[in-house]
Amino acid sequence: MPDRWCKAGGVAASRSSTHPKLRVRRIYDEPSSDDGTRVLVDRVWPRGISKERAHLDEWCKEVAPSTQLRTWYAHDPERFEEFGRRYRAELGEGEPAQALASLKALARKGTITLLTATKDVDISQAAVLVDVLLGRVK
């Protein structure tokens, strides 16, 4: 079970790096020794996986897209670009912005692996988060 939660704001990491190393993986994949800090970025806990098996350091559900946006998107590849635009707008205010700031602080300290239950991580909120964390604007 994770010992830190994104909402708490207290981010701790033992590694230091000026350039963040970010990864995106499915929560169902086996953990890797080079994952660094493992952060679940889904709003809803993934089906069929125990908290022990997840090997999480954090669950940052506050940074996940709103239920309304997630439902509209429905992982339709044709909607991904618009989803990314709307999601980045959501990340700009309130609780999502605070959670994003926590992730940015964590990413500055070392390798971070963003985890999601999504089948296609290339068109997931985690992929958008990597762009945001790296300062890429689309």
PLY file of the C-alpha trace (Angstrom):
ply
format ascii 1.0
element vertex 138
property float x
property float y
property float z
element edge 137
property int vertex1
property int vertex2
end_header
0.00 0.00 0.00
1.33 3.45 -0.80
2.87 5.26 2.13
2.42 8.70 0.52
-0.55 10.22 -1.22
-0.41 13.05 -3.71
-3.14 15.06 -2.02
-1.14 15.27 1.19
1.35 17.52 -0.55
4.32 16.07 1.33
6.47 14.64 -1.42
9.58 12.74 -0.49
12.14 11.12 -2.75
15.69 10.01 -2.19
17.09 10.59 -5.68
18.17 13.90 -7.12
18.17 14.98 -10.74
17.83 18.25 -12.57
16.15 16.58 -15.57
13.15 14.43 -14.78
12.99 10.94 -16.15
9.36 10.06 -16.73
7.78 6.80 -17.74
4.26 5.61 -18.41
3.27 2.01 -17.70
0.17 -0.02 -17.06
-0.53 -0.78 -13.42
-0.96 -4.44 -14.44
2.66 -4.70 -15.63
5.17 -6.17 -13.22
7.16 -3.51 -11.36
10.66 -2.88 -12.66
13.74 -2.01 -10.64
14.17 1.15 -12.74
10.62 2.46 -12.21
11.72 4.92 -9.57
8.71 6.38 -7.76
5.52 4.63 -8.88
2.47 6.90 -9.01
-1.04 5.81 -9.98
-2.71 8.68 -11.86
-6.20 7.19 -12.30
-9.18 8.55 -10.38
-10.68 5.08 -9.86
-8.79 2.14 -8.37
-7.97 -0.40 -11.14
-9.99 -3.59 -11.23
-8.42 -6.85 -10.23
-5.27 -5.53 -8.59
-4.56 -5.44 -4.89
-2.85 -2.50 -3.27
0.04 -4.79 -2.33
0.50 -6.03 -5.91
0.42 -2.46 -7.27
3.68 -1.55 -5.48
2.69 2.11 -5.38
4.52 4.95 -3.77
1.59 7.34 -4.35
-1.95 7.40 -5.68
-2.48 10.83 -7.17
-6.15 10.61 -8.11
-6.59 14.38 -7.82
-4.49 14.83 -10.98
-6.74 12.51 -13.01
-9.27 13.91 -15.51
-12.72 14.69 -14.20
-15.33 11.97 -14.45
-17.20 14.08 -17.01
-14.12 14.45 -19.23
-13.13 10.82 -18.85
-16.64 9.67 -19.80
-16.76 12.00 -22.82
-13.34 10.83 -24.03
-13.99 7.08 -23.63
-10.44 6.45 -24.96
-11.55 7.22 -28.51
-8.30 7.83 -30.44
-10.06 10.40 -32.63
-10.84 12.47 -29.52
-7.36 12.29 -27.98
-6.15 15.70 -29.19
-9.27 17.45 -27.88
-9.12 15.38 -24.70
-5.54 16.56 -24.14
-6.55 20.20 -24.61
-9.48 19.91 -22.17
-7.44 17.91 -19.66
-4.60 20.44 -19.65
-7.22 23.13 -18.95
-8.49 21.10 -15.96
-4.93 20.79 -14.65
-4.64 24.56 -14.52
-6.85 25.22 -11.53
-7.89 24.07 -8.07
-7.12 20.66 -6.67
-5.76 19.26 -9.97
-3.26 22.14 -10.17
-2.08 21.43 -6.61
-1.70 17.72 -7.38
0.20 18.56 -10.57
2.57 20.76 -8.55
3.23 17.80 -6.23
4.00 15.59 -9.23
6.35 18.22 -10.66
8.23 18.38 -7.36
8.48 14.61 -7.26
9.68 14.44 -10.88
12.49 16.91 -10.15
13.87 14.52 -7.54
14.28 11.43 -9.71
12.69 8.86 -11.95
8.92 8.70 -11.79
6.65 6.11 -13.40
3.08 7.19 -14.02
0.76 4.22 -13.80
-2.66 3.78 -15.36
-5.08 0.95 -15.96
-5.71 2.19 -19.49
-5.05 -0.42 -22.17
-3.40 2.05 -24.58
-1.05 4.24 -22.55
-0.12 6.30 -25.62
-3.59 7.88 -25.62
-4.05 8.08 -21.87
-4.08 10.89 -19.36
-0.66 9.66 -18.26
0.73 10.46 -21.73
-0.71 13.98 -21.48
0.77 14.33 -17.98
4.25 13.48 -19.27
3.98 16.30 -21.82
2.78 18.70 -19.13
5.50 17.67 -16.68
8.16 18.11 -19.35
6.77 21.50 -20.32
5.70 20.41 -23.79
2.75 22.42 -25.05
0.53 20.94 -27.71
0 1
1 2
2 3
3 4
4 5
5 6
6 7
7 8
8 9
9 10
10 11
11 12
12 13
13 14
14 15
15 16
16 17
17 18
18 19
19 20
20 21
21 22
22 23
23 24
24 25
25 26
26 27
27 28
28 29
29 30
30 31
31 32
32 33
33 34
34 35
35 36
36 37
37 38
38 39
39 40
40 41
41 42
42 43
43 44
44 45
45 46
46 47
47 48
48 49
49 50
50 51
51 52
52 53
53 54
54 55
55 56
56 57
57 58
58 59
59 60
60 61
61 62
62 63
63 64
64 65
65 66
66 67
67 68
68 69
69 70
70 71
71 72
72 73
73 74
74 75
75 76
76 77
77 78
78 79
79 80
80 81
81 82
82 83
83 84
84 85
85 86
86 87
87 88
88 89
89 90
90 91
91 92
92 93
93 94
94 95
95 96
96 97
97 98
98 99
99 100
100 101
101 102
102 103
103 104
104 105
105 106
106 107
107 108
108 109
109 110
110 111
111 112
112 113
113 114
114 115
115 116
116 117
117 118
118 119
119 120
120 121
121 122
122 123
123 124
124 125
125 126
126 127
127 128
128 129
129 130
130 131
131 132
132 133
133 134
134 135
135 136
136 137
